[in-house]
Amino acid sequence: MLQTQVSSALSSIRWSKLLEEVYRGRQTYEFKRGVAIPLHSHDIWIVCRGMLQLHTVDCDGNDAILGLAYPEMPFGSPLTQISPYTATALSDVMLMRISQIELEQSPVLAQGVLLQLNRRLQQAEALFALIHYPRVSDRLQELLLLLTREIGEQTPEGIRIGIRLTHQQIADLAGATRVTATRVLGTFRKEGWLSIDKTRHIVIHNSVVGDGL
């Protein structure tokens, strides 16, 4: 187990360094929060900054969330069989684009993309599991803990979630209404489990919330 964790960490470091080399001198693309990212059949996007939501539409025409894309994660039409498949910026984002041909010609680049796809798979399974929790409070708690693990920043106050999310975005990810999400988040704040810093980012203070939600 320890050897696997060390190997994964080393692979992540190599991927970060490779991205720096690929990024150097390459054009990047910036999109504002709320904008749909254009997806092309032979292009793969890699997130340099920000966070995106990946989603589709179910048979009833309802939006269905497939997952999130954080810095260093790839997404794009060549990496999925889902249709329709869309990506929307949850914050201002900066992206880098690589072609499918470029990926096929670089074993190292392909290995890095595979590593990050595995990370996305683990995240998707975690989101799928939490959405089936009967209590909204449990869903929200697990969602926020997932975000602290993925994009958390250690601060003197606690672990700060690196992306600013609205109550509606949090509710959508947890399969709840905005009103319910706002109420539960308010309860978490009263219990001291989380707070909102001056930049409107969520800060998690403890790993466990009290019962009674």
Secondary structure in CASP SS format (residue, H / E / C, confidence):
PFRMAT SS
TARGET T0000
AUTHOR 0000-0000-0000
METHOD secondary structure of the structure
MODEL  1
M C 1.00
L H 1.00
Q H 1.00
T H 1.00
Q H 1.00
V H 1.00
S H 1.00
S H 1.00
A H 1.00
L H 1.00
S H 1.00
S H 1.00
I H 1.00
R H 1.00
W H 1.00
S H 1.00
K H 1.00
L H 1.00
L H 1.00
E H 1.00
E H 1.00
V H 1.00
Y H 1.00
R C 1.00
G C 1.00
R C 1.00
Q C 1.00
T E 1.00
Y E 1.00
E E 1.00
F E 1.00
K C 1.00
R C 1.00
G C 1.00
V C 1.00
A E 1.00
I C 1.00
P C 1.00
L C 1.00
H C 1.00
S C 1.00
H C 1.00
D E 1.00
I E 1.00
W E 1.00
I E 1.00
V E 1.00
C E 1.00
R E 1.00
G C 1.00
M C 1.00
L E 1.00
Q E 1.00
L E 1.00
H E 1.00
T E 1.00
V E 1.00
D C 1.00
C C 1.00
D C 1.00
G C 1.00
N C 1.00
D E 1.00
A E 1.00
I E 1.00
L E 1.00
G E 1.00
L E 1.00
A E 1.00
Y C 1.00
P C 1.00
E C 1.00
M C 1.00
P E 1.00
F E 1.00
G C 1.00
S H 1.00
P H 1.00
L H 1.00
T C 1.00
Q C 1.00
I C 1.00
S C 1.00
P C 1.00
Y C 1.00
T E 1.00
A E 1.00
T E 1.00
A E 1.00
L C 1.00
S C 1.00
D C 1.00
V E 1.00
M E 1.00
L E 1.00
M E 1.00
R E 1.00
I E 1.00
S E 1.00
Q H 1.00
I H 1.00
E H 1.00
L H 1.00
E H 1.00
Q H 1.00
S C 1.00
P H 1.00
V H 1.00
L H 1.00
A H 1.00
Q H 1.00
G H 1.00
V H 1.00
L H 1.00
L H 1.00
Q H 1.00
L H 1.00
N H 1.00
R H 1.00
R H 1.00
L H 1.00
Q H 1.00
Q H 1.00
A H 1.00
E H 1.00
A H 1.00
L H 1.00
F H 1.00
A H 1.00
L H 1.00
I C 1.00
H C 1.00
Y C 1.00
P C 1.00
R C 1.00
V H 1.00
S H 1.00
D H 1.00
R H 1.00
L H 1.00
Q H 1.00
E H 1.00
L H 1.00
L H 1.00
L H 1.00
L H 1.00
L H 1.00
T H 1.00
R H 1.00
E H 1.00
I H 1.00
G E 1.00
E E 1.00
Q E 1.00
T C 1.00
P C 1.00
E C 1.00
G C 1.00
I E 1.00
R E 1.00
I E 1.00
G C 1.00
I C 1.00
R C 1.00
L C 1.00
T C 1.00
H H 1.00
Q H 1.00
Q H 1.00
I H 1.00
A H 1.00
D H 1.00
L H 1.00
A H 1.00
G C 1.00
A C 1.00
T C 1.00
R H 1.00
V H 1.00
T H 1.00
A H 1.00
T H 1.00
R H 1.00
V H 1.00
L H 1.00
G H 1.00
T H 1.00
F H 1.00
R H 1.00
K H 1.00
E H 1.00
G C 1.00
W C 1.00
L E 1.00
S E 1.00
I E 1.00
D C 1.00
K C 1.00
T C 1.00
R C 1.00
H C 1.00
I E 1.00
V E 1.00
I E 1.00
H C 1.00
N C 1.00
S C 1.00
V C 1.00
V C 1.00
G C 1.00
D C 1.00
G C 1.00
L C 1.00
END
